[in-house]
């Protein structure tokens, strides 16, 4: 964890593009509450197979223009072509976007092997962004402390991560996890390979047991047995689930930060209250939004 301590802590929040005008208005309210904390950036997800491409663009540009907080769109290589990526990169540059989260992405349901395969892995996408735009974008990539669910093994997954760094990634955000030791081991293995970039833990607030179980089964994140059993015991008592979730996730975040993790990235699911409760429990001061990582050249 020694290399992680050298990186200034960065705090950020992730949203998904709203599908309706009501959802868009709700997200504006959520965004305003979280902007008051002074995060380094807000990221916006990209649906399976690029299914939310335009809504991602609209959400990102609204954030960039109205919130005073840097916006970081997700960009996926599933069903993307070199031409389509060139086009979206050009549009983001025109809007003053300097930060991108580059991912392999998920296949749309029932799509088989997908459509175009100009980019097989996220490392290919990162390399292409660098070829096209130089150092204009600060590029984040994904990391999997508990191993990507489609990887053939932990070593293979680690080497894929190394490839993304070699291709030009500036930083990484992990899949969420509830086992801090998995993160610590992953970081130690990265350091052993000579990788020196900020690896920020992804944090999932616990608010709904069935939803969390569904997400975790899909993405390969382990819910420790003791947490599952406690959540099962609460049944439909949502208030108890939320209180327990805030306690558990606060303890996880505190342990990560004390060990030297370079910040936290909250998967908000377009809700403000759970992340705010964890933030307040941690006693985090409002960071200077202008400090921390620089997106692109000075």
VEXRO-670973 format. One record per residue (C-alpha): residue in one letter; x, y, z. Coordinates in steps of 0.02 Angstrom, whole numbers, plus 50000, padded with zeros to 5 digits. Each point is the difference from the previous one (the first is absolute). Example, Ala and Ser with C-alpha at 12.3 -4.5 7.8 and 13.67 -1.06 7.14 Angstrom:
<rs>
<res = A&c1 = 50615&c2 = 49775&c3 = 50390> $
<res = S&c1 = 50069&c2 = 50172&c3 = 49967> $
</rs>
This chain:
<rs>
<res = X&c1 = 50000&c2 = 50000&c3 = 50000> $
<res = X&c1 = 50151&c2 = 50116&c3 = 50004> $
<res = X&c1 = 49977&c2 = 50065&c3 = 49823> $
<res = X&c1 = 49817&c2 = 50039&c3 = 50034> $
<res = X&c1 = 50045&c2 = 50111&c3 = 50147> $
<res = X&c1 = 50098&c2 = 50113&c3 = 49883> $
<res = X&c1 = 49846&c2 = 50043&c3 = 49897> $
<res = X&c1 = 49887&c2 = 50140&c3 = 50066> $
<res = X&c1 = 49828&c2 = 49936&c3 = 50051> $
<res = X&c1 = 49864&c2 = 50025&c3 = 49870> $
<res = X&c1 = 49813&c2 = 49985&c3 = 50037> $
<res = X&c1 = 49872&c2 = 49975&c3 = 49863> $
<res = X&c1 = 49822&c2 = 49943&c3 = 49968> $
<res = X&c1 = 49925&c2 = 49897&c3 = 49860> $
<res = X&c1 = 49829&c2 = 50023&c3 = 49918> $
<res = X&c1 = 49904&c2 = 49909&c3 = 49864> $
<res = X&c1 = 49911&c2 = 50096&c3 = 49862> $
<res = X&c1 = 49817&c2 = 50030&c3 = 50045> $
<res = X&c1 = 49868&c2 = 49927&c3 = 49884> $
<res = X&c1 = 49859&c2 = 50125&c3 = 50032> $
<res = X&c1 = 49979&c2 = 50187&c3 = 50031> $
<res = X&c1 = 49953&c2 = 49957&c3 = 50180> $
<res = X&c1 = 50159&c2 = 49900&c3 = 50019> $
<res = X&c1 = 50102&c2 = 50143&c3 = 49928> $
<res = X&c1 = 49925&c2 = 50122&c3 = 50125> $
<res = X&c1 = 50034&c2 = 49881&c3 = 50143> $
<res = X&c1 = 50181&c2 = 49981&c3 = 49945> $
<res = X&c1 = 50021&c2 = 50189&c3 = 49998> $
<res = X&c1 = 49946&c2 = 50007&c3 = 50182> $
<res = X&c1 = 50116&c2 = 49856&c3 = 50045> $
<res = X&c1 = 50142&c2 = 50080&c3 = 49907> $
<res = X&c1 = 49976&c2 = 50166&c3 = 50090> $
<res = X&c1 = 50007&c2 = 49916&c3 = 50170> $
<res = X&c1 = 50158&c2 = 49903&c3 = 49959> $
<res = X&c1 = 50083&c2 = 50148&c3 = 49913> $
<res = X&c1 = 49997&c2 = 50089&c3 = 50169> $
<res = X&c1 = 50131&c2 = 49873&c3 = 50058> $
<res = X&c1 = 50123&c2 = 50062&c3 = 49869> $
<res = X&c1 = 50038&c2 = 49836&c3 = 49911> $
<res = X&c1 = 50138&c2 = 49993&c3 = 49870> $
<res = X&c1 = 49879&c2 = 49936&c3 = 49867> $
<res = X&c1 = 49833&c2 = 49919&c3 = 49960> $
<res = X&c1 = 50004&c2 = 49850&c3 = 49883> $
<res = X&c1 = 49856&c2 = 49944&c3 = 49890> $
<res = X&c1 = 49975&c2 = 49820&c3 = 49946> $
<res = X&c1 = 49979&c2 = 49930&c3 = 49826> $
<res = X&c1 = 49869&c2 = 49864&c3 = 49971> $
<res = X&c1 = 50034&c2 = 49824&c3 = 49939> $
<res = X&c1 = 50057&c2 = 50006&c3 = 49819> $
<res = X&c1 = 49994&c2 = 50190&c3 = 50002> $
<res = X&c1 = 49811&c2 = 50000&c3 = 50025> $
<res = X&c1 = 50002&c2 = 50167&c3 = 50092> $
<res = X&c1 = 50127&c2 = 50089&c3 = 49890> $
<res = X&c1 = 49897&c2 = 50157&c3 = 49969> $
<res = X&c1 = 49929&c2 = 50009&c3 = 50175> $
<res = X&c1 = 50175&c2 = 49981&c3 = 50070> $
<res = X&c1 = 50058&c2 = 50144&c3 = 49890> $
<res = X&c1 = 49854&c2 = 50110&c3 = 50051> $
<res = X&c1 = 50024&c2 = 49965&c3 = 50185> $
<res = X&c1 = 50187&c2 = 50029&c3 = 49994> $
<res = X&c1 = 49987&c2 = 50164&c3 = 49906> $
<res = X&c1 = 49866&c2 = 50064&c3 = 50119> $
<res = X&c1 = 50110&c2 = 49959&c3 = 50149> $
<res = X&c1 = 50150&c2 = 50083&c3 = 49919> $
<res = X&c1 = 49904&c2 = 50159&c3 = 49960> $
<res = X&c1 = 49893&c2 = 50020&c3 = 50156> $
<res = X&c1 = 50078&c2 = 49920&c3 = 50153> $
<res = X&c1 = 50175&c2 = 50072&c3 = 50006> $
<res = X&c1 = 50062&c2 = 49821&c3 = 50024> $
<res = X&c1 = 50102&c2 = 49908&c3 = 49870> $
<res = X&c1 = 49900&c2 = 49867&c3 = 49906> $
<res = X&c1 = 50075&c2 = 49833&c3 = 49948> $
<res = X&c1 = 49901&c2 = 49896&c3 = 49874> $
<res = X&c1 = 50019&c2 = 49812&c3 = 49991> $
<res = X&c1 = 50051&c2 = 49938&c3 = 49829> $
<res = X&c1 = 49979&c2 = 49816&c3 = 49954> $
<res = X&c1 = 50080&c2 = 49902&c3 = 49858> $
<res = X&c1 = 49861&c2 = 49870&c3 = 49983> $
<res = X&c1 = 49916&c2 = 50026&c3 = 49831> $
<res = X&c1 = 50106&c2 = 50155&c3 = 49970> $
<res = X&c1 = 50095&c2 = 50038&c3 = 49841> $
<res = X&c1 = 50154&c2 = 50108&c3 = 49976> $
<res = X&c1 = 49890&c2 = 50125&c3 = 49909> $
<res = X&c1 = 49868&c2 = 50008&c3 = 50137> $
<res = X&c1 = 50132&c2 = 50024&c3 = 50135> $
<res = X&c1 = 50086&c2 = 50135&c3 = 49897> $
<res = X&c1 = 49833&c2 = 50089&c3 = 49985> $
<res = X&c1 = 49957&c2 = 49996&c3 = 50185> $
<res = X&c1 = 50176&c2 = 50052&c3 = 50050> $
<res = X&c1 = 49985&c2 = 50149&c3 = 49883> $
<res = X&c1 = 49832&c2 = 50048&c3 = 50077> $
<res = X&c1 = 50069&c2 = 49987&c3 = 50176> $
<res = X&c1 = 50151&c2 = 50106&c3 = 49957> $
<res = X&c1 = 49884&c2 = 50132&c3 = 49927> $
<res = X&c1 = 49905&c2 = 50002&c3 = 50165> $
<res = X&c1 = 50158&c2 = 50023&c3 = 50103> $
<res = X&c1 = 49999&c2 = 49824&c3 = 50074> $
<res = X&c1 = 50175&c2 = 49949&c3 = 50058> $
<res = X&c1 = 49964&c2 = 49840&c3 = 50097> $
<res = X&c1 = 49941&c2 = 49829&c3 = 49938> $
<res = X&c1 = 49966&c2 = 49831&c3 = 50081> $
<res = X&c1 = 50050&c2 = 49872&c3 = 49867> $
<res = X&c1 = 49923&c2 = 49828&c3 = 50019> $
<res = X&c1 = 49977&c2 = 49840&c3 = 49903> $
<res = X&c1 = 49816&c2 = 50006&c3 = 50048> $
<res = X&c1 = 49861&c2 = 49872&c3 = 50008> $
<res = X&c1 = 49915&c2 = 49915&c3 = 49855> $
<res = X&c1 = 49815&c2 = 50041&c3 = 49977> $
<res = X&c1 = 49887&c2 = 49859&c3 = 50056> $
<res = X&c1 = 49977&c2 = 49869&c3 = 49863> $
<res = X&c1 = 50132&c2 = 50075&c3 = 49887> $
<res = X&c1 = 50115&c2 = 49849&c3 = 49997> $
<res = X&c1 = 50177&c2 = 50053&c3 = 49959> $
<res = X&c1 = 49950&c2 = 50178&c3 = 49959> $
<res = X&c1 = 50015&c2 = 50102&c3 = 49843> $
<res = X&c1 = 50156&c2 = 50090&c3 = 49939> $
<res = X&c1 = 50162&c2 = 49945&c3 = 50082> $
<res = X&c1 = 50119&c2 = 50142&c3 = 49961> $
<res = X&c1 = 50046&c2 = 50000&c3 = 50185> $
<res = X&c1 = 50011&c2 = 49830&c3 = 50083> $
<res = X&c1 = 50061&c2 = 50060&c3 = 50170> $
<res = X&c1 = 50000&c2 = 50162&c3 = 50098> $
<res = X&c1 = 50188&c2 = 50013&c3 = 49971> $
<res = X&c1 = 49964&c2 = 50013&c3 = 49813> $
<res = X&c1 = 49879&c2 = 50143&c3 = 50032> $
<res = X&c1 = 50122&c2 = 50091&c3 = 50114> $
<res = X&c1 = 50138&c2 = 49985&c3 = 49870> $
<res = X&c1 = 49884&c2 = 50067&c3 = 49864> $
<res = X&c1 = 49948&c2 = 50150&c3 = 50107> $
<res = X&c1 = 50184&c2 = 50040&c3 = 50028> $
<res = X&c1 = 50037&c2 = 49984&c3 = 49813> $
<res = X&c1 = 49857&c2 = 50115&c3 = 49956> $
<res = X&c1 = 50011&c2 = 50131&c3 = 50136> $
<res = X&c1 = 50172&c2 = 49990&c3 = 50080> $
<res = X&c1 = 49995&c2 = 50059&c3 = 50180> $
<res = X&c1 = 49837&c2 = 50098&c3 = 49984> $
<res = X&c1 = 49902&c2 = 49877&c3 = 50108> $
<res = X&c1 = 50034&c2 = 49936&c3 = 50174> $
<res = X&c1 = 49954&c2 = 49817&c3 = 49975> $
<res = X&c1 = 49931&c2 = 49892&c3 = 50140> $
<res = X&c1 = 49983&c2 = 49812&c3 = 49980> $
<res = X&c1 = 49916&c2 = 49864&c3 = 50102> $
<res = X&c1 = 50086&c2 = 49888&c3 = 50126> $
<res = X&c1 = 49933&c2 = 49840&c3 = 50078> $
<res = X&c1 = 50069&c2 = 49959&c3 = 50174> $
<res = X&c1 = 49893&c2 = 49842&c3 = 50004> $
<res = X&c1 = 50039&c2 = 49954&c3 = 49818> $
<res = X&c1 = 49893&c2 = 50038&c3 = 49848> $
<res = X&c1 = 49859&c2 = 49871&c3 = 49989> $
<res = X&c1 = 50051&c2 = 49953&c3 = 49822> $
<res = X&c1 = 50187&c2 = 49985&c3 = 50034> $
<res = X&c1 = 50076&c2 = 49826&c3 = 49994> $
<res = X&c1 = 50100&c2 = 50037&c3 = 50156> $
<res = X&c1 = 50068&c2 = 50133&c3 = 50116> $
<res = X&c1 = 50169&c2 = 50009&c3 = 49913> $
<res = X&c1 = 49922&c2 = 50023&c3 = 49829> $
<res = X&c1 = 49888&c2 = 50138&c3 = 50068> $
<res = X&c1 = 50148&c2 = 50088&c3 = 50079> $
<res = X&c1 = 50096&c2 = 49995&c3 = 49836> $
<res = X&c1 = 49850&c2 = 50073&c3 = 49907> $
<res = X&c1 = 50003&c2 = 50143&c3 = 50125> $
<res = X&c1 = 50187&c2 = 50023&c3 = 49968> $
<res = X&c1 = 49962&c2 = 50010&c3 = 49813> $
<res = X&c1 = 49876&c2 = 50141&c3 = 50030> $
<res = X&c1 = 50129&c2 = 50097&c3 = 50099> $
<res = X&c1 = 50132&c2 = 49972&c3 = 49866> $
<res = X&c1 = 49877&c2 = 50061&c3 = 49868> $
<res = X&c1 = 49989&c2 = 50168&c3 = 50086> $
<res = X&c1 = 49880&c2 = 49995&c3 = 50149> $
<res = X&c1 = 50028&c2 = 50137&c3 = 50129> $
<res = X&c1 = 49896&c2 = 49927&c3 = 50141> $
<res = X&c1 = 49883&c2 = 49859&c3 = 50047> $
<res = X&c1 = 49835&c2 = 49978&c3 = 50089> $
<res = X&c1 = 49961&c2 = 49830&c3 = 50072> $
<res = X&c1 = 49843&c2 = 49896&c3 = 49992> $
<res = X&c1 = 49914&c2 = 50015&c3 = 50168> $
<res = X&c1 = 50045&c2 = 49875&c3 = 50135> $
<res = X&c1 = 49968&c2 = 49972&c3 = 50185> $
<res = X&c1 = 50162&c2 = 49910&c3 = 50040> $
<res = X&c1 = 50138&c2 = 50127&c3 = 50028> $
<res = X&c1 = 50134&c2 = 49865&c3 = 49997> $
<res = X&c1 = 49958&c2 = 49962&c3 = 49818> $
<res = X&c1 = 50041&c2 = 50182&c3 = 49957> $
<res = X&c1 = 50160&c2 = 50000&c3 = 50102> $
<res = X&c1 = 50062&c2 = 49841&c3 = 49917> $
<res = X&c1 = 49956&c2 = 50065&c3 = 49827> $
<res = X&c1 = 50095&c2 = 50162&c3 = 50030> $
<res = X&c1 = 50151&c2 = 49904&c3 = 50067> $
<res = X&c1 = 50000&c2 = 49891&c3 = 49843> $
<res = X&c1 = 49993&c2 = 50156&c3 = 49891> $
<res = X&c1 = 50146&c2 = 50076&c3 = 50094> $
<res = X&c1 = 50098&c2 = 49838&c3 = 49975> $
<res = X&c1 = 49977&c2 = 50024&c3 = 49812> $
<res = X&c1 = 50065&c2 = 50178&c3 = 50013> $
<res = X&c1 = 49831&c2 = 50081&c3 = 49968> $
<res = X&c1 = 49989&c2 = 50173&c3 = 50077> $
<res = X&c1 = 49832&c2 = 50082&c3 = 49972> $
<res = X&c1 = 49858&c2 = 50044&c3 = 50119> $
<res = X&c1 = 49882&c2 = 49852&c3 = 50025> $
<res = X&c1 = 49844&c2 = 50073&c3 = 50081> $
<res = X&c1 = 49880&c2 = 49882&c3 = 50088> $
<res = X&c1 = 49825&c2 = 49994&c3 = 49929> $
<res = X&c1 = 49871&c2 = 50011&c3 = 50139> $
<res = X&c1 = 49823&c2 = 49932&c3 = 49991> $
<res = X&c1 = 49882&c2 = 50062&c3 = 50137> $
<res = X&c1 = 49883&c2 = 49863&c3 = 50064> $
<res = X&c1 = 49817&c2 = 50050&c3 = 49987> $
<res = X&c1 = 49909&c2 = 49850&c3 = 49926> $
<res = X&c1 = 50043&c2 = 49818&c3 = 50031> $
<res = X&c1 = 49925&c2 = 49920&c3 = 49845> $
<res = X&c1 = 50070&c2 = 50135&c3 = 49886> $
<res = X&c1 = 50173&c2 = 49984&c3 = 50076> $
<res = X&c1 = 49997&c2 = 49810&c3 = 49983> $
<res = X&c1 = 49949&c2 = 50015&c3 = 49817> $
<res = X&c1 = 50136&c2 = 50126&c3 = 49960> $
<res = X&c1 = 50131&c2 = 49900&c3 = 50093> $
<res = X&c1 = 49958&c2 = 49836&c3 = 49915> $
<res = X&c1 = 50016&c2 = 50086&c3 = 49831> $
<res = X&c1 = 50164&c2 = 50090&c3 = 50031> $
<res = X&c1 = 50090&c2 = 49872&c3 = 50107> $
<res = X&c1 = 50006&c2 = 50105&c3 = 50160> $
<res = X&c1 = 49993&c2 = 49892&c3 = 50155> $
<res = X&c1 = 49877&c2 = 50042&c3 = 50138> $
<res = X&c1 = 50077&c2 = 49922&c3 = 50156> $
<res = X&c1 = 49889&c2 = 49869&c3 = 50079> $
<res = X&c1 = 49979&c2 = 50096&c3 = 50161> $
<res = X&c1 = 49936&c2 = 50153&c3 = 49905> $
<res = X&c1 = 49881&c2 = 49893&c3 = 49896> $
<res = X&c1 = 49929&c2 = 49919&c3 = 50156> $
<res = X&c1 = 49974&c2 = 50165&c3 = 50088> $
<res = X&c1 = 49912&c2 = 50071&c3 = 49847> $
<res = X&c1 = 49891&c2 = 49846&c3 = 49983> $
<res = X&c1 = 49953&c2 = 50017&c3 = 50183> $
<res = X&c1 = 49935&c2 = 50177&c3 = 49974> $
<res = X&c1 = 49874&c2 = 49939&c3 = 49870> $
<res = X&c1 = 49903&c2 = 50148&c3 = 49933> $
<res = X&c1 = 50056&c2 = 50119&c3 = 50138> $
<res = X&c1 = 50080&c2 = 50129&c3 = 49884> $
<res = X&c1 = 50049&c2 = 50120&c3 = 50138> $
<res = X&c1 = 50098&c2 = 49865&c3 = 50092> $
<res = X&c1 = 50082&c2 = 49947&c3 = 49838> $
<res = X&c1 = 50055&c2 = 50178&c3 = 49963> $
<res = X&c1 = 50064&c2 = 50031&c3 = 50176> $
<res = X&c1 = 50097&c2 = 49837&c3 = 49998> $
<res = X&c1 = 50065&c2 = 50039&c3 = 49826> $
<res = X&c1 = 50064&c2 = 50172&c3 = 50051> $
<res = X&c1 = 50089&c2 = 49923&c3 = 50150> $
<res = X&c1 = 50081&c2 = 49860&c3 = 49899> $
<res = X&c1 = 50054&c2 = 50107&c3 = 49853> $
<res = X&c1 = 50063&c2 = 50141&c3 = 50113> $
<res = X&c1 = 50112&c2 = 49875&c3 = 50090> $
<res = X&c1 = 50063&c2 = 49936&c3 = 49833> $
<res = X&c1 = 50039&c2 = 50175&c3 = 49937> $
<res = X&c1 = 50087&c2 = 50049&c3 = 50161> $
<res = X&c1 = 50112&c2 = 49847&c3 = 49991> $
<res = X&c1 = 50042&c2 = 50034&c3 = 49818> $
<res = X&c1 = 50043&c2 = 50183&c3 = 50029> $
<res = X&c1 = 50103&c2 = 49964&c3 = 50155> $
<res = X&c1 = 50100&c2 = 49873&c3 = 49900> $
<res = X&c1 = 50040&c2 = 50130&c3 = 49866> $
<res = X&c1 = 49866&c2 = 49980&c3 = 49866> $
<res = X&c1 = 50004&c2 = 50154&c3 = 49887> $
<res = X&c1 = 49819&c2 = 50050&c3 = 50022> $
<res = X&c1 = 49829&c2 = 49922&c3 = 49973> $
<res = X&c1 = 49883&c2 = 49984&c3 = 49850> $
<res = X&c1 = 49817&c2 = 49981&c3 = 50049> $
<res = X&c1 = 49878&c2 = 49902&c3 = 49891> $
<res = X&c1 = 49849&c2 = 50107&c3 = 50044> $
<res = X&c1 = 49864&c2 = 49916&c3 = 49895> $
<res = X&c1 = 49938&c2 = 50180&c3 = 49981> $
<res = X&c1 = 49966&c2 = 50019&c3 = 50186> $
<res = X&c1 = 50083&c2 = 50128&c3 = 50113> $
<res = X&c1 = 49951&c2 = 49948&c3 = 50177> $
<res = X&c1 = 50099&c2 = 49836&c3 = 50017> $
<res = X&c1 = 50164&c2 = 50076&c3 = 49940> $
<res = X&c1 = 49972&c2 = 50156&c3 = 50105> $
<res = X&c1 = 49972&c2 = 49896&c3 = 50156> $
<res = X&c1 = 50163&c2 = 49905&c3 = 49973> $
<res = X&c1 = 50092&c2 = 50162&c3 = 49963> $
<res = X&c1 = 49937&c2 = 50079&c3 = 50161> $
<res = X&c1 = 50042&c2 = 49846&c3 = 50103> $
<res = X&c1 = 50178&c2 = 50007&c3 = 49934> $
<res = X&c1 = 50012&c2 = 50182&c3 = 50051> $
<res = X&c1 = 50071&c2 = 50047&c3 = 49830> $
<res = X&c1 = 50031&c2 = 50184&c3 = 49974> $
<res = X&c1 = 49950&c2 = 50083&c3 = 49838> $
<res = X&c1 = 50153&c2 = 49975&c3 = 49889> $
<res = X&c1 = 50059&c2 = 50135&c3 = 49883> $
<res = X&c1 = 49916&c2 = 49951&c3 = 49836> $
<res = X&c1 = 50142&c2 = 50082&c3 = 49905> $
<res = X&c1 = 50131&c2 = 49892&c3 = 50086> $
<res = X&c1 = 50042&c2 = 49819&c3 = 49972> $
<res = X&c1 = 50026&c2 = 49920&c3 = 49831> $
<res = X&c1 = 50020&c2 = 50105&c3 = 49846> $
<res = X&c1 = 49904&c2 = 49943&c3 = 49847> $
<res = X&c1 = 50112&c2 = 50023&c3 = 49850> $
<res = X&c1 = 50154&c2 = 50109&c3 = 49984> $
<res = X&c1 = 50024&c2 = 50154&c3 = 50105> $
</rs>
